[in-house]
Amino acid sequence: MITCSDLHGRPSYINPDLLIGIEITPDTQLVFVNGHRLFVSETPEEIVERIVAFRIRTGVAARPPAWLSEIAPTGDGKD
């Protein structure tokens, strides 16, 4: 989970795996897979930095996604 603040300064914890985008209108909006939107006071750059830190903390950044091995050659000469 990452933290962000709504426009009134109240903290929210969000699951970055459920985000599909960040929009600037001029406030920052987080767009979720279910269509919900959350206005936050952080900049898109701050949100991205928090997501990257979350991925590093949880080890997700250290391994490629499972689907990649299904479509990408492994480089071992067997493909």
mmCIF file of the N, C-alpha and C atoms, coordinates in Angstrom:
data_MODEL
# 
_entry.id   MODEL 
# 
loop_
_atom_site.group_PDB 
_atom_site.id 
_atom_site.type_symbol 
_atom_site.label_atom_id 
_atom_site.label_alt_id 
_atom_site.label_comp_id 
_atom_site.label_asym_id 
_atom_site.label_entity_id 
_atom_site.label_seq_id 
_atom_site.pdbx_PDB_ins_code 
_atom_site.Cartn_x 
_atom_site.Cartn_y 
_atom_site.Cartn_z 
_atom_site.occupancy 
_atom_site.B_iso_or_equiv 
_atom_site.pdbx_formal_charge 
_atom_site.auth_seq_id 
_atom_site.auth_comp_id 
_atom_site.auth_asym_id 
_atom_site.auth_atom_id 
_atom_site.pdbx_PDB_model_num 
ATOM 1   N N  . MET A 1 1  ? 0.838   -1.174  0.000   1.00 0.00 ? 1  MET A N  1 
ATOM 2   C CA . MET A 1 1  ? 0.000   0.000   0.000   1.00 0.00 ? 1  MET A CA 1 
ATOM 3   C C  . MET A 1 1  ? 0.889   1.245   0.000   1.00 0.00 ? 1  MET A C  1 
ATOM 4   N N  . ILE A 1 2  ? 0.373   2.279   -0.620  1.00 0.00 ? 2  ILE A N  1 
ATOM 5   C CA . ILE A 1 2  ? 1.051   3.570   -0.572  1.00 0.00 ? 2  ILE A CA 1 
ATOM 6   C C  . ILE A 1 2  ? 0.093   4.581   0.048   1.00 0.00 ? 2  ILE A C  1 
ATOM 7   N N  . THR A 1 3  ? 0.645   5.644   0.581   1.00 0.00 ? 3  THR A N  1 
ATOM 8   C CA . THR A 1 3  ? -0.184  6.682   1.178   1.00 0.00 ? 3  THR A CA 1 
ATOM 9   C C  . THR A 1 3  ? -0.246  7.883   0.250   1.00 0.00 ? 3  THR A C  1 
ATOM 10  N N  . CYS A 1 4  ? -1.381  8.543   0.298   1.00 0.00 ? 4  CYS A N  1 
ATOM 11  C CA . CYS A 1 4  ? -1.565  9.811   -0.390  1.00 0.00 ? 4  CYS A CA 1 
ATOM 12  C C  . CYS A 1 4  ? -2.622  10.584  0.390   1.00 0.00 ? 4  CYS A C  1 
ATOM 13  N N  . SER A 1 5  ? -2.763  11.863  0.077   1.00 0.00 ? 5  SER A N  1 
ATOM 14  C CA . SER A 1 5  ? -3.706  12.708  0.804   1.00 0.00 ? 5  SER A CA 1 
ATOM 15  C C  . SER A 1 5  ? -4.762  13.237  -0.148  1.00 0.00 ? 5  SER A C  1 
ATOM 16  N N  . ASP A 1 6  ? -6.014  13.252  0.320   1.00 0.00 ? 6  ASP A N  1 
ATOM 17  C CA . ASP A 1 6  ? -7.041  13.859  -0.512  1.00 0.00 ? 6  ASP A CA 1 
ATOM 18  C C  . ASP A 1 6  ? -6.866  15.377  -0.486  1.00 0.00 ? 6  ASP A C  1 
ATOM 19  N N  . LEU A 1 7  ? -7.719  16.096  -1.168  1.00 0.00 ? 7  LEU A N  1 
ATOM 20  C CA . LEU A 1 7  ? -7.545  17.538  -1.290  1.00 0.00 ? 7  LEU A CA 1 
ATOM 21  C C  . LEU A 1 7  ? -7.771  18.281  0.021   1.00 0.00 ? 7  LEU A C  1 
ATOM 22  N N  . HIS A 1 8  ? -8.328  17.602  1.028   1.00 0.00 ? 8  HIS A N  1 
ATOM 23  C CA . HIS A 1 8  ? -8.517  18.199  2.355   1.00 0.00 ? 8  HIS A CA 1 
ATOM 24  C C  . HIS A 1 8  ? -7.407  17.806  3.318   1.00 0.00 ? 8  HIS A C  1 
ATOM 25  N N  . GLY A 1 9  ? -6.417  17.040  2.813   1.00 0.00 ? 9  GLY A N  1 
ATOM 26  C CA . GLY A 1 9  ? -5.287  16.649  3.639   1.00 0.00 ? 9  GLY A CA 1 
ATOM 27  C C  . GLY A 1 9  ? -5.486  15.357  4.411   1.00 0.00 ? 9  GLY A C  1 
ATOM 28  N N  . ARG A 1 10 ? -6.619  14.693  4.214   1.00 0.00 ? 10 ARG A N  1 
ATOM 29  C CA . ARG A 1 10 ? -6.865  13.419  4.910   1.00 0.00 ? 10 ARG A CA 1 
ATOM 30  C C  . ARG A 1 10 ? -6.089  12.305  4.216   1.00 0.00 ? 10 ARG A C  1 
ATOM 31  N N  . PRO A 1 11 ? -5.372  11.492  4.997   1.00 0.00 ? 11 PRO A N  1 
ATOM 32  C CA . PRO A 1 11 ? -4.569  10.427  4.381   1.00 0.00 ? 11 PRO A CA 1 
ATOM 33  C C  . PRO A 1 11 ? -5.439  9.276   3.877   1.00 0.00 ? 11 PRO A C  1 
ATOM 34  N N  . SER A 1 12 ? -4.991  8.663   2.803   1.00 0.00 ? 12 SER A N  1 
ATOM 35  C CA . SER A 1 12 ? -5.625  7.468   2.245   1.00 0.00 ? 12 SER A CA 1 
ATOM 36  C C  . SER A 1 12 ? -4.531  6.462   1.934   1.00 0.00 ? 12 SER A C  1 
ATOM 37  N N  . TYR A 1 13 ? -4.843  5.217   2.090   1.00 0.00 ? 13 TYR A N  1 
ATOM 38  C CA . TYR A 1 13 ? -3.941  4.136   1.713   1.00 0.00 ? 13 TYR A CA 1 
ATOM 39  C C  . TYR A 1 13 ? -4.545  3.475   0.486   1.00 0.00 ? 13 TYR A C  1 
ATOM 40  N N  . ILE A 1 14 ? -3.737  3.356   -0.565  1.00 0.00 ? 14 ILE A N  1 
ATOM 41  C CA . ILE A 1 14 ? -4.250  2.751   -1.787  1.00 0.00 ? 14 ILE A CA 1 
ATOM 42  C C  . ILE A 1 14 ? -3.345  1.613   -2.231  1.00 0.00 ? 14 ILE A C  1 
ATOM 43  N N  . ASN A 1 15 ? -3.943  0.693   -2.948  1.00 0.00 ? 15 ASN A N  1 
ATOM 44  C CA . ASN A 1 15 ? -3.209  -0.429  -3.525  1.00 0.00 ? 15 ASN A CA 1 
ATOM 45  C C  . ASN A 1 15 ? -2.791  -0.022  -4.935  1.00 0.00 ? 15 ASN A C  1 
ATOM 46  N N  . PRO A 1 16 ? -1.508  0.173   -5.184  1.00 0.00 ? 16 PRO A N  1 
ATOM 47  C CA . PRO A 1 16 ? -1.083  0.636   -6.508  1.00 0.00 ? 16 PRO A CA 1 
ATOM 48  C C  . PRO A 1 16 ? -1.334  -0.383  -7.620  1.00 0.00 ? 16 PRO A C  1 
ATOM 49  N N  . ASP A 1 17 ? -1.570  -1.646  -7.265  1.00 0.00 ? 17 ASP A N  1 
ATOM 50  C CA . ASP A 1 17 ? -1.874  -2.649  -8.276  1.00 0.00 ? 17 ASP A CA 1 
ATOM 51  C C  . ASP A 1 17 ? -3.245  -2.411  -8.905  1.00 0.00 ? 17 ASP A C  1 
ATOM 52  N N  . LEU A 1 18 ? -4.077  -1.603  -8.261  1.00 0.00 ? 18 LEU A N  1 
ATOM 53  C CA . LEU A 1 18 ? -5.409  -1.327  -8.779  1.00 0.00 ? 18 LEU A CA 1 
ATOM 54  C C  . LEU A 1 18 ? -5.484  -0.040  -9.591  1.00 0.00 ? 18 LEU A C  1 
ATOM 55  N N  . LEU A 1 19 ? -4.365  0.640   -9.738  1.00 0.00 ? 19 LEU A N  1 
ATOM 56  C CA . LEU A 1 19 ? -4.329  1.873   -10.525 1.00 0.00 ? 19 LEU A CA 1 
ATOM 57  C C  . LEU A 1 19 ? -4.149  1.561   -12.000 1.00 0.00 ? 19 LEU A C  1 
ATOM 58  N N  . ILE A 1 20 ? -4.899  2.286   -12.840 1.00 0.00 ? 20 ILE A N  1 
ATOM 59  C CA . ILE A 1 20 ? -4.653  2.158   -14.282 1.00 0.00 ? 20 ILE A CA 1 
ATOM 60  C C  . ILE A 1 20 ? -4.107  3.451   -14.864 1.00 0.00 ? 20 ILE A C  1 
ATOM 61  N N  . GLY A 1 21 ? -4.158  4.533   -14.083 1.00 0.00 ? 21 GLY A N  1 
ATOM 62  C CA . GLY A 1 21 ? -3.614  5.768   -14.607 1.00 0.00 ? 21 GLY A CA 1 
ATOM 63  C C  . GLY A 1 21 ? -3.649  6.905   -13.610 1.00 0.00 ? 21 GLY A C  1 
ATOM 64  N N  . ILE A 1 22 ? -2.940  7.965   -13.976 1.00 0.00 ? 22 ILE A N  1 
ATOM 65  C CA . ILE A 1 22 ? -2.920  9.198   -13.201 1.00 0.00 ? 22 ILE A CA 1 
ATOM 66  C C  . ILE A 1 22 ? -3.240  10.318  -14.177 1.00 0.00 ? 22 ILE A C  1 
ATOM 67  N N  . GLU A 1 23 ? -4.236  11.136  -13.845 1.00 0.00 ? 23 GLU A N  1 
ATOM 68  C CA . GLU A 1 23 ? -4.618  12.245  -14.712 1.00 0.00 ? 23 GLU A CA 1 
ATOM 69  C C  . GLU A 1 23 ? -4.390  13.561  -13.986 1.00 0.00 ? 23 GLU A C  1 
ATOM 70  N N  . ILE A 1 24 ? -4.097  14.594  -14.763 1.00 0.00 ? 24 ILE A N  1 
ATOM 71  C CA . ILE A 1 24 ? -3.915  15.934  -14.210 1.00 0.00 ? 24 ILE A CA 1 
ATOM 72  C C  . ILE A 1 24 ? -4.994  16.816  -14.827 1.00 0.00 ? 24 ILE A C  1 
ATOM 73  N N  . THR A 1 25 ? -5.902  17.363  -13.985 1.00 0.00 ? 25 THR A N  1 
ATOM 74  C CA . THR A 1 25 ? -7.052  18.085  -14.530 1.00 0.00 ? 25 THR A CA 1 
ATOM 75  C C  . THR A 1 25 ? -7.462  19.350  -13.777 1.00 0.00 ? 25 THR A C  1 
ATOM 76  N N  . PRO A 1 26 ? -6.798  20.285  -13.284 1.00 0.00 ? 26 PRO A N  1 
ATOM 77  C CA . PRO A 1 26 ? -5.384  20.405  -12.996 1.00 0.00 ? 26 PRO A CA 1 
ATOM 78  C C  . PRO A 1 26 ? -4.989  19.674  -11.727 1.00 0.00 ? 26 PRO A C  1 
ATOM 79  N N  . ASP A 1 27 ? -5.966  19.221  -10.922 1.00 0.00 ? 27 ASP A N  1 
ATOM 80  C CA . ASP A 1 27 ? -5.611  18.418  -9.748  1.00 0.00 ? 27 ASP A CA 1 
ATOM 81  C C  . ASP A 1 27 ? -5.221  17.014  -10.204 1.00 0.00 ? 27 ASP A C  1 
ATOM 82  N N  . THR A 1 28 ? -4.480  16.328  -9.359  1.00 0.00 ? 28 THR A N  1 
ATOM 83  C CA . THR A 1 28 ? -4.066  14.964  -9.669  1.00 0.00 ? 28 THR A CA 1 
ATOM 84  C C  . THR A 1 28 ? -5.201  14.012  -9.330  1.00 0.00 ? 28 THR A C  1 
ATOM 85  N N  . GLN A 1 29 ? -5.577  13.181  -10.307 1.00 0.00 ? 29 GLN A N  1 
ATOM 86  C CA . GLN A 1 29 ? -6.608  12.161  -10.097 1.00 0.00 ? 29 GLN A CA 1 
ATOM 87  C C  . GLN A 1 29 ? -5.990  10.786  -10.284 1.00 0.00 ? 29 GLN A C  1 
ATOM 88  N N  . LEU A 1 30 ? -6.255  9.901   -9.351  1.00 0.00 ? 30 LEU A N  1 
ATOM 89  C CA . LEU A 1 30 ? -5.863  8.509   -9.507  1.00 0.00 ? 30 LEU A CA 1 
ATOM 90  C C  . LEU A 1 30 ? -7.064  7.773   -10.088 1.00 0.00 ? 30 LEU A C  1 
ATOM 91  N N  . VAL A 1 31 ? -6.848  7.008   -11.147 1.00 0.00 ? 31 VAL A N  1 
ATOM 92  C CA . VAL A 1 31 ? -7.914  6.279   -11.816 1.00 0.00 ? 31 VAL A CA 1 
ATOM 93  C C  . VAL A 1 31 ? -7.704  4.794   -11.544 1.00 0.00 ? 31 VAL A C  1 
ATOM 94  N N  . PHE A 1 32 ? -8.747  4.149   -11.004 1.00 0.00 ? 32 PHE A N  1 
ATOM 95  C CA . PHE A 1 32 ? -8.653  2.750   -10.606 1.00 0.00 ? 32 PHE A CA 1 
ATOM 96  C C  . PHE A 1 32 ? -9.323  1.837   -11.626 1.00 0.00 ? 32 PHE A C  1 
ATOM 97  N N  . VAL A 1 33 ? -9.008  0.557   -11.567 1.00 0.00 ? 33 VAL A N  1 
ATOM 98  C CA . VAL A 1 33 ? -9.533  -0.417  -12.526 1.00 0.00 ? 33 VAL A CA 1 
ATOM 99  C C  . VAL A 1 33 ? -11.057 -0.508  -12.489 1.00 0.00 ? 33 VAL A C  1 
ATOM 100 N N  . ASN A 1 34 ? -11.661 -0.202  -11.350 1.00 0.00 ? 34 ASN A N  1 
ATOM 101 C CA . ASN A 1 34 ? -13.115 -0.285  -11.251 1.00 0.00 ? 34 ASN A CA 1 
ATOM 102 C C  . ASN A 1 34 ? -13.813 1.005   -11.688 1.00 0.00 ? 34 ASN A C  1 
ATOM 103 N N  . GLY A 1 35 ? -13.030 1.979   -12.184 1.00 0.00 ? 35 GLY A N  1 
ATOM 104 C CA . GLY A 1 35 ? -13.604 3.227   -12.666 1.00 0.00 ? 35 GLY A CA 1 
ATOM 105 C C  . GLY A 1 35 ? -13.645 4.346   -11.645 1.00 0.00 ? 35 GLY A C  1 
ATOM 106 N N  . HIS A 1 36 ? -13.394 4.026   -10.392 1.00 0.00 ? 36 HIS A N  1 
ATOM 107 C CA . HIS A 1 36 ? -13.387 5.070   -9.369  1.00 0.00 ? 36 HIS A CA 1 
ATOM 108 C C  . HIS A 1 36 ? -12.185 5.989   -9.569  1.00 0.00 ? 36 HIS A C  1 
ATOM 109 N N  . ARG A 1 37 ? -12.363 7.207   -9.102  1.00 0.00 ? 37 ARG A N  1 
ATOM 110 C CA . ARG A 1 37 ? -11.298 8.211   -9.184  1.00 0.00 ? 37 ARG A CA 1 
ATOM 111 C C  . ARG A 1 37 ? -11.108 8.822   -7.812  1.00 0.00 ? 37 ARG A C  1 
ATOM 112 N N  . LEU A 1 38 ? -9.875  9.164   -7.516  1.00 0.00 ? 38 LEU A N  1 
ATOM 113 C CA . LEU A 1 38 ? -9.557  9.794   -6.245  1.00 0.00 ? 38 LEU A CA 1 
ATOM 114 C C  . LEU A 1 38 ? -8.678  11.004  -6.524  1.00 0.00 ? 38 LEU A C  1 
ATOM 115 N N  . PHE A 1 39 ? -9.147  12.182  -6.104  1.00 0.00 ? 39 PHE A N  1 
ATOM 116 C CA . PHE A 1 39 ? -8.332  13.386  -6.214  1.00 0.00 ? 39 PHE A CA 1 
ATOM 117 C C  . PHE A 1 39 ? -7.352  13.404  -5.061  1.00 0.00 ? 39 PHE A C  1 
ATOM 118 N N  . VAL A 1 40 ? -6.084  13.656  -5.360  1.00 0.00 ? 40 VAL A N  1 
ATOM 119 C CA . VAL A 1 40 ? -5.056  13.691  -4.325  1.00 0.00 ? 40 VAL A CA 1 
ATOM 120 C C  . VAL A 1 40 ? -4.254  14.982  -4.437  1.00 0.00 ? 40 VAL A C  1 
ATOM 121 N N  . SER A 1 41 ? -3.605  15.353  -3.340  1.00 0.00 ? 41 SER A N  1 
ATOM 122 C CA . SER A 1 41 ? -2.826  16.590  -3.325  1.00 0.00 ? 41 SER A CA 1 
ATOM 123 C C  . SER A 1 41 ? -1.405  16.406  -3.840  1.00 0.00 ? 41 SER A C  1 
ATOM 124 N N  . GLU A 1 42 ? -0.935  15.155  -3.937  1.00 0.00 ? 42 GLU A N  1 
ATOM 125 C CA . GLU A 1 42 ? 0.417   14.892  -4.426  1.00 0.00 ? 42 GLU A CA 1 
ATOM 126 C C  . GLU A 1 42 ? 0.487   15.081  -5.946  1.00 0.00 ? 42 GLU A C  1 
ATOM 127 N N  . THR A 1 43 ? 1.694   15.345  -6.422  1.00 0.00 ? 43 THR A N  1 
ATOM 128 C CA . THR A 1 43 ? 1.910   15.445  -7.863  1.00 0.00 ? 43 THR A CA 1 
ATOM 129 C C  . THR A 1 43 ? 1.997   14.032  -8.454  1.00 0.00 ? 43 THR A C  1 
ATOM 130 N N  . PRO A 1 44 ? 1.788   13.903  -9.751  1.00 0.00 ? 44 PRO A N  1 
ATOM 131 C CA . PRO A 1 44 ? 1.960   12.579  -10.373 1.00 0.00 ? 44 PRO A CA 1 
ATOM 132 C C  . PRO A 1 44 ? 3.359   12.009  -10.135 1.00 0.00 ? 44 PRO A C  1 
ATOM 133 N N  . GLU A 1 45 ? 4.369   12.870  -10.141 1.00 0.00 ? 45 GLU A N  1 
ATOM 134 C CA . GLU A 1 45 ? 5.738   12.401  -9.913  1.00 0.00 ? 45 GLU A CA 1 
ATOM 135 C C  . GLU A 1 45 ? 5.895   11.808  -8.519  1.00 0.00 ? 45 GLU A C  1 
ATOM 136 N N  . GLU A 1 46 ? 5.274   12.428  -7.521  1.00 0.00 ? 46 GLU A N  1 
ATOM 137 C CA . GLU A 1 46 ? 5.343   11.892  -6.150  1.00 0.00 ? 46 GLU A CA 1 
ATOM 138 C C  . GLU A 1 46 ? 4.653   10.537  -6.066  1.00 0.00 ? 46 GLU A C  1 
ATOM 139 N N  . ILE A 1 47 ? 3.509   10.406  -6.729  1.00 0.00 ? 47 ILE A N  1 
ATOM 140 C CA . ILE A 1 47 ? 2.782   9.129   -6.718  1.00 0.00 ? 47 ILE A CA 1 
ATOM 141 C C  . ILE A 1 47 ? 3.626   8.042   -7.380  1.00 0.00 ? 47 ILE A C  1 
ATOM 142 N N  . VAL A 1 48 ? 4.230   8.370   -8.519  1.00 0.00 ? 48 VAL A N  1 
ATOM 143 C CA . VAL A 1 48 ? 5.071   7.386   -9.217  1.00 0.00 ? 48 VAL A CA 1 
ATOM 144 C C  . VAL A 1 48 ? 6.256   6.985   -8.347  1.00 0.00 ? 48 VAL A C  1 
ATOM 145 N N  . GLU A 1 49 ? 6.889   7.945   -7.680  1.00 0.00 ? 49 GLU A N  1 
ATOM 146 C CA . GLU A 1 49 ? 8.011   7.620   -6.790  1.00 0.00 ? 49 GLU A CA 1 
ATOM 147 C C  . GLU A 1 49 ? 7.572   6.674   -5.676  1.00 0.00 ? 49 GLU A C  1 
ATOM 148 N N  . ARG A 1 50 ? 6.389   6.888   -5.133  1.00 0.00 ? 50 ARG A N  1 
ATOM 149 C CA . ARG A 1 50 ? 5.882   6.014   -4.063  1.00 0.00 ? 50 ARG A CA 1 
ATOM 150 C C  . ARG A 1 50 ? 5.575   4.620   -4.590  1.00 0.00 ? 50 ARG A C  1 
ATOM 151 N N  . ILE A 1 51 ? 5.057   4.550   -5.808  1.00 0.00 ? 51 ILE A N  1 
ATOM 152 C CA . ILE A 1 51 ? 4.765   3.240   -6.397  1.00 0.00 ? 51 ILE A CA 1 
ATOM 153 C C  . ILE A 1 51 ? 6.067   2.487   -6.650  1.00 0.00 ? 51 ILE A C  1 
ATOM 154 N N  . VAL A 1 52 ? 7.076   3.164   -7.180  1.00 0.00 ? 52 VAL A N  1 
ATOM 155 C CA . VAL A 1 52 ? 8.372   2.524   -7.418  1.00 0.00 ? 52 VAL A CA 1 
ATOM 156 C C  . VAL A 1 52 ? 8.966   2.036   -6.101  1.00 0.00 ? 52 VAL A C  1 
ATOM 157 N N  . ALA A 1 53 ? 8.912   2.866   -5.054  1.00 0.00 ? 53 ALA A N  1 
ATOM 158 C CA . ALA A 1 53 ? 9.431   2.467   -3.738  1.00 0.00 ? 53 ALA A CA 1 
ATOM 159 C C  . ALA A 1 53 ? 8.656   1.259   -3.203  1.00 0.00 ? 53 ALA A C  1 
ATOM 160 N N  . PHE A 1 54 ? 7.344   1.237   -3.418  1.00 0.00 ? 54 PHE A N  1 
ATOM 161 C CA . PHE A 1 54 ? 6.514   0.104   -2.998  1.00 0.00 ? 54 PHE A CA 1 
ATOM 162 C C  . PHE A 1 54 ? 6.951   -1.169  -3.718  1.00 0.00 ? 54 PHE A C  1 
ATOM 163 N N  . ARG A 1 55 ? 7.167   -1.065  -5.034  1.00 0.00 ? 55 ARG A N  1 
ATOM 164 C CA . ARG A 1 55 ? 7.580   -2.235  -5.818  1.00 0.00 ? 55 ARG A CA 1 
ATOM 165 C C  . ARG A 1 55 ? 8.951   -2.749  -5.357  1.00 0.00 ? 55 ARG A C  1 
ATOM 166 N N  . ILE A 1 56 ? 9.857   -1.849  -5.059  1.00 0.00 ? 56 ILE A N  1 
ATOM 167 C CA . ILE A 1 56 ? 11.179  -2.256  -4.575  1.00 0.00 ? 56 ILE A CA 1 
ATOM 168 C C  . ILE A 1 56 ? 11.057  -2.922  -3.206  1.00 0.00 ? 56 ILE A C  1 
ATOM 169 N N  . ARG A 1 57 ? 10.243  -2.324  -2.318  1.00 0.00 ? 57 ARG A N  1 
ATOM 170 C CA . ARG A 1 57 ? 10.052  -2.877  -0.968  1.00 0.00 ? 57 ARG A CA 1 
ATOM 171 C C  . ARG A 1 57 ? 9.458   -4.268  -1.004  1.00 0.00 ? 57 ARG A C  1 
ATOM 172 N N  . THR A 1 58 ? 8.529   -4.501  -1.914  1.00 0.00 ? 58 THR A N  1 
ATOM 173 C CA . THR A 1 58 ? 7.841   -5.789  -1.957  1.00 0.00 ? 58 THR A CA 1 
ATOM 174 C C  . THR A 1 58 ? 8.514   -6.801  -2.866  1.00 0.00 ? 58 THR A C  1 
ATOM 175 N N  . GLY A 1 59 ? 9.578   -6.378  -3.563  1.00 0.00 ? 59 GLY A N  1 
ATOM 176 C CA . GLY A 1 59 ? 10.302  -7.295  -4.424  1.00 0.00 ? 59 GLY A CA 1 
ATOM 177 C C  . GLY A 1 59 ? 9.701   -7.490  -5.793  1.00 0.00 ? 59 GLY A C  1 
ATOM 178 N N  . VAL A 1 60 ? 8.620   -6.806  -6.106  1.00 0.00 ? 60 VAL A N  1 
ATOM 179 C CA . VAL A 1 60 ? 7.987   -6.968  -7.412  1.00 0.00 ? 60 VAL A CA 1 
ATOM 180 C C  . VAL A 1 60 ? 8.892   -6.445  -8.515  1.00 0.00 ? 60 VAL A C  1 
ATOM 181 N N  . ALA A 1 61 ? 9.666   -5.410  -8.221  1.00 0.00 ? 61 ALA A N  1 
ATOM 182 C CA . ALA A 1 61 ? 10.552  -4.829  -9.233  1.00 0.00 ? 61 ALA A CA 1 
ATOM 183 C C  . ALA A 1 61 ? 11.730  -5.745  -9.538  1.00 0.00 ? 61 ALA A C  1 
ATOM 184 N N  . ALA A 1 62 ? 11.990  -6.728  -8.691  1.00 0.00 ? 62 ALA A N  1 
ATOM 185 C CA . ALA A 1 62 ? 13.166  -7.567  -8.847  1.00 0.00 ? 62 ALA A CA 1 
ATOM 186 C C  . ALA A 1 62 ? 12.939  -8.753  -9.787  1.00 0.00 ? 62 ALA A C  1 
ATOM 187 N N  . ARG A 1 63 ? 11.711  -9.023  -10.133 1.00 0.00 ? 63 ARG A N  1 
ATOM 188 C CA . ARG A 1 63 ? 11.458  -10.167 -11.005 1.00 0.00 ? 63 ARG A CA 1 
ATOM 189 C C  . ARG A 1 63 ? 10.513  -9.753  -12.139 1.00 0.00 ? 63 ARG A C  1 
ATOM 190 N N  . PRO A 1 64 ? 10.705  -10.335 -13.313 1.00 0.00 ? 64 PRO A N  1 
ATOM 191 C CA . PRO A 1 64 ? 9.837   -9.992  -14.431 1.00 0.00 ? 64 PRO A CA 1 
ATOM 192 C C  . PRO A 1 64 ? 8.447   -10.599 -14.221 1.00 0.00 ? 64 PRO A C  1 
ATOM 193 N N  . PRO A 1 65 ? 7.437   -10.035 -14.847 1.00 0.00 ? 65 PRO A N  1 
ATOM 194 C CA . PRO A 1 65 ? 6.099   -10.604 -14.713 1.00 0.00 ? 65 PRO A CA 1 
ATOM 195 C C  . PRO A 1 65 ? 6.047   -12.013 -15.308 1.00 0.00 ? 65 PRO A C  1 
ATOM 196 N N  . ALA A 1 66 ? 5.178   -12.846 -14.781 1.00 0.00 ? 66 ALA A N  1 
ATOM 197 C CA . ALA A 1 66 ? 5.097   -14.245 -15.205 1.00 0.00 ? 66 ALA A CA 1 
ATOM 198 C C  . ALA A 1 66 ? 4.759   -14.376 -16.682 1.00 0.00 ? 66 ALA A C  1 
ATOM 199 N N  . TRP A 1 67 ? 3.922   -13.499 -17.199 1.00 0.00 ? 67 TRP A N  1 
ATOM 200 C CA . TRP A 1 67 ? 3.517   -13.608 -18.600 1.00 0.00 ? 67 TRP A CA 1 
ATOM 201 C C  . TRP A 1 67 ? 4.675   -13.360 -19.550 1.00 0.00 ? 67 TRP A C  1 
ATOM 202 N N  . LEU A 1 68 ? 5.713   -12.660 -19.106 1.00 0.00 ? 68 LEU A N  1 
ATOM 203 C CA . LEU A 1 68 ? 6.829   -12.339 -19.983 1.00 0.00 ? 68 LEU A CA 1 
ATOM 204 C C  . LEU A 1 68 ? 7.569   -13.597 -20.427 1.00 0.00 ? 68 LEU A C  1 
ATOM 205 N N  . SER A 1 69 ? 7.706   -14.563 -19.552 1.00 0.00 ? 69 SER A N  1 
ATOM 206 C CA . SER A 1 69 ? 8.429   -15.783 -19.910 1.00 0.00 ? 69 SER A CA 1 
ATOM 207 C C  . SER A 1 69 ? 7.661   -16.597 -20.949 1.00 0.00 ? 69 SER A C  1 
ATOM 208 N N  . GLU A 1 70 ? 6.366   -16.373 -21.066 1.00 0.00 ? 70 GLU A N  1 
ATOM 209 C CA . GLU A 1 70 ? 5.559   -17.102 -22.042 1.00 0.00 ? 70 GLU A CA 1 
ATOM 210 C C  . GLU A 1 70 ? 5.752   -16.561 -23.457 1.00 0.00 ? 70 GLU A C  1 
ATOM 211 N N  . ILE A 1 71 ? 6.107   -15.275 -23.583 1.00 0.00 ? 71 ILE A N  1 
ATOM 212 C CA . ILE A 1 71 ? 6.211   -14.685 -24.916 1.00 0.00 ? 71 ILE A CA 1 
ATOM 213 C C  . ILE A 1 71 ? 7.628   -14.317 -25.313 1.00 0.00 ? 71 ILE A C  1 
ATOM 214 N N  . ALA A 1 72 ? 8.524   -14.196 -24.343 1.00 0.00 ? 72 ALA A N  1 
ATOM 215 C CA . ALA A 1 72 ? 9.897   -13.757 -24.638 1.00 0.00 ? 72 ALA A CA 1 
ATOM 216 C C  . ALA A 1 72 ? 10.825  -14.963 -24.679 1.00 0.00 ? 72 ALA A C  1 
ATOM 217 N N  . PRO A 1 73 ? 11.751  -14.976 -25.618 1.00 0.00 ? 73 PRO A N  1 
ATOM 218 C CA . PRO A 1 73 ? 12.731  -16.073 -25.633 1.00 0.00 ? 73 PRO A CA 1 
ATOM 219 C C  . PRO A 1 73 ? 13.627  -16.009 -24.401 1.00 0.00 ? 73 PRO A C  1 
ATOM 220 N N  . THR A 1 74 ? 14.066  -17.159 -23.937 1.00 0.00 ? 74 THR A N  1 
ATOM 221 C CA . THR A 1 74 ? 14.874  -17.227 -22.725 1.00 0.00 ? 74 THR A CA 1 
ATOM 222 C C  . THR A 1 74 ? 16.348  -17.002 -22.987 1.00 0.00 ? 74 THR A C  1 
ATOM 223 N N  . GLY A 1 75 ? 16.776  -17.103 -24.232 1.00 0.00 ? 75 GLY A N  1 
ATOM 224 C CA . GLY A 1 75 ? 18.183  -16.900 -24.553 1.00 0.00 ? 75 GLY A CA 1 
ATOM 225 C C  . GLY A 1 75 ? 19.043  -18.128 -24.335 1.00 0.00 ? 75 GLY A C  1 
ATOM 226 N N  . ASP A 1 76 ? 18.417  -19.294 -24.073 1.00 0.00 ? 76 ASP A N  1 
ATOM 227 C CA . ASP A 1 76 ? 19.197  -20.504 -23.825 1.00 0.00 ? 76 ASP A CA 1 
ATOM 228 C C  . ASP A 1 76 ? 19.372  -21.351 -25.098 1.00 0.00 ? 76 ASP A C  1 
ATOM 229 N N  . GLY A 1 77 ? 18.925  -20.819 -26.241 1.00 0.00 ? 77 GLY A N  1 
ATOM 230 C CA . GLY A 1 77 ? 19.083  -21.540 -27.504 1.00 0.00 ? 77 GLY A CA 1 
ATOM 231 C C  . GLY A 1 77 ? 18.003  -22.553 -27.773 1.00 0.00 ? 77 GLY A C  1 
ATOM 232 N N  . LYS A 1 78 ? 17.056  -22.724 -26.888 1.00 0.00 ? 78 LYS A N  1 
ATOM 233 C CA . LYS A 1 78 ? 15.990  -23.705 -27.070 1.00 0.00 ? 78 LYS A CA 1 
ATOM 234 C C  . LYS A 1 78 ? 14.774  -23.105 -27.744 1.00 0.00 ? 78 LYS A C  1 
ATOM 235 N N  . ASP A 1 79 ? 14.779  -21.796 -27.979 1.00 0.00 ? 79 ASP A N  1 
ATOM 236 C CA . ASP A 1 79 ? 13.614  -21.142 -28.581 1.00 0.00 ? 79 ASP A CA 1 
ATOM 237 C C  . ASP A 1 79 ? 13.696  -21.107 -30.083 1.00 0.00 ? 79 ASP A C  1 
# 
